[in-house]
């Protein structure tokens, strides 16, 4: 979606159009990979008072309807993104937790072939690459190069 029509998306998903749903969709479209607290803060900037529970409920409804995708890298809070239906993957910074999208690893979905599928019919593969983002790598290199007295 280049210019999202959130009302049409909600109706197509058989969901009522509400201000909190529009605000959540807008926040996640503008800022991919947000956690619930960040979504809540952006929605409150937009709407004023809204409960934490209301945002949780909206995120669940939008995820269940396929309008948002919930990801949860190991050891991290759940994050939400509007890029759905394409089986892309993610790279996560071990230092600051930044997340970026990575296109499908190889070939067509499910991207990878299991060496032993144990009889499962595999329809999706989830890959998370872990490492250090450029900003954290640069900061670490900068800190290591400084003389002891300048830190």
C-alpha positions as CSV (number, residue, x, y, z in Angstrom):
1,X,0.0,0.0,0.0
2,X,1.6,3.3,-1.0
3,X,-1.2,5.6,0.1
4,X,-3.1,3.5,2.6
5,X,-6.9,3.8,2.8
6,X,-7.3,2.6,6.3
7,X,-11.1,2.8,6.3
8,X,-11.3,0.7,3.1
9,X,-8.8,-1.8,4.6
10,X,-10.9,-2.2,7.7
11,X,-14.1,-2.7,5.8
12,X,-12.5,-5.2,3.5
13,X,-11.4,-7.1,6.6
14,X,-15.0,-6.9,7.9
15,X,-13.9,-4.7,10.8
16,X,-15.7,-1.6,12.0
17,X,-14.0,1.6,11.3
18,X,-13.1,3.3,14.6
19,X,-10.7,6.1,15.4
20,X,-8.4,3.8,17.5
21,X,-8.1,1.3,14.7
22,X,-7.3,4.1,12.2
23,X,-4.7,5.6,14.6
24,X,-3.0,2.2,15.2
25,X,-2.9,1.4,11.5
26,X,-1.4,4.9,10.8
27,X,1.2,4.6,13.6
28,X,2.4,1.2,12.4
29,X,2.4,2.2,8.7
30,X,4.5,5.2,9.5
31,X,6.9,3.5,12.0
32,X,7.4,-0.3,11.3
33,X,8.5,-2.6,14.1
34,X,7.0,-0.7,17.0
35,X,6.3,-2.4,20.3
36,X,3.0,-1.9,22.0
37,X,4.2,1.0,24.2
38,X,5.4,2.9,21.2
39,X,2.1,2.3,19.4
40,X,0.2,3.5,22.5
41,X,2.3,6.7,22.7
42,X,1.7,7.5,19.0
43,X,-2.0,6.8,19.3
44,X,-2.3,9.0,22.4
45,X,-0.5,11.8,20.5
46,X,-3.2,11.4,17.8
47,X,-6.3,10.7,19.8
48,X,-5.6,11.9,23.3
49,X,-6.8,9.5,26.0
50,X,-6.8,5.9,25.0
51,X,-6.3,2.9,27.3
52,X,-3.5,0.4,27.1
53,X,-6.0,-2.3,26.9
54,X,-7.8,-0.7,23.9
55,X,-4.5,-0.6,22.0
56,X,-3.8,-4.2,22.9
57,X,-7.3,-5.1,21.6
58,X,-6.9,-3.2,18.4
59,X,-3.5,-4.7,17.7
60,X,-4.9,-8.2,18.2
61,X,-7.9,-7.5,16.0
62,X,-5.8,-6.0,13.2
63,X,-3.3,-8.8,13.5
64,X,-6.0,-11.5,13.4
65,X,-7.5,-9.8,10.4
66,X,-4.2,-9.9,8.6
67,X,-3.8,-6.1,8.4
68,X,-0.8,-6.1,10.7
69,X,1.9,-8.7,11.4
70,X,3.2,-9.4,14.9
71,X,6.8,-10.5,15.2
72,X,8.7,-11.3,18.4
73,X,12.4,-12.0,18.2
74,X,13.8,-14.1,21.0
75,X,14.1,-12.1,24.2
76,X,12.4,-9.0,22.8
77,X,8.9,-7.5,23.2
78,X,6.4,-8.2,20.4
79,X,6.6,-5.7,17.6
80,X,4.1,-4.9,14.9
81,X,4.5,-4.0,11.2
82,X,2.1,-3.3,8.3
83,X,4.1,-5.3,5.8
84,X,2.0,-8.5,5.6
85,X,1.6,-11.5,3.3
86,X,5.1,-11.6,1.7
87,X,7.0,-13.9,4.2
88,X,9.9,-11.4,4.5
89,X,12.4,-11.8,7.4
90,X,14.2,-9.5,9.8
91,X,17.6,-8.5,11.1
92,X,17.9,-7.5,14.7
93,X,20.6,-5.6,16.5
94,X,21.8,-7.4,19.6
95,X,22.9,-4.1,21.1
96,X,20.0,-1.6,20.6
97,X,17.2,-3.9,19.4
98,X,16.8,-2.1,16.0
99,X,14.9,-4.2,13.5
100,X,15.0,-4.0,9.7
101,X,13.3,-6.0,7.0
102,X,15.2,-8.6,4.9
103,X,13.8,-10.0,1.7
104,X,13.2,-13.7,1.3
105,X,16.4,-15.6,1.9
106,X,16.3,-17.8,-1.3
107,X,13.7,-18.6,-3.8
108,X,9.9,-18.5,-3.3
109,X,8.0,-18.8,0.0
110,X,8.6,-20.6,2.3
111,X,12.2,-19.5,1.4
112,X,13.9,-22.4,3.0
113,X,13.5,-26.1,2.7
114,X,13.6,-28.0,6.0
115,X,16.1,-30.9,6.0
116,X,13.5,-33.0,7.8
117,X,9.9,-31.7,7.8
118,X,8.7,-34.5,10.1
119,X,5.6,-34.9,7.9
120,X,4.6,-31.3,8.3
121,X,3.2,-29.4,5.3
122,X,5.5,-26.4,5.6
123,X,4.0,-23.2,4.2
124,X,6.2,-20.5,5.8
125,X,9.7,-20.1,7.2
126,X,10.6,-17.4,9.7
127,X,14.2,-16.3,9.7
128,X,15.7,-13.8,12.1
129,X,19.3,-12.6,11.5
130,X,21.1,-11.3,14.6
131,X,24.0,-8.9,14.6
132,X,25.0,-5.3,15.3
133,X,23.5,-2.4,13.4
134,X,25.7,0.2,11.8
135,X,25.2,2.8,14.5
136,X,26.0,0.4,17.3
137,X,29.0,-1.0,15.4
138,X,30.3,2.5,14.8
139,X,29.8,3.5,18.5
140,X,31.6,0.4,19.6
141,X,34.5,1.0,17.3
142,X,34.7,4.7,18.3
143,X,34.7,3.8,22.0
144,X,37.4,1.2,21.5
145,X,39.7,3.7,19.8
146,X,39.5,6.4,22.4
147,X,42.4,6.6,24.9
148,X,41.5,5.6,28.5
149,X,41.4,9.1,29.9
150,X,38.9,10.4,27.3
151,X,36.0,8.0,28.0
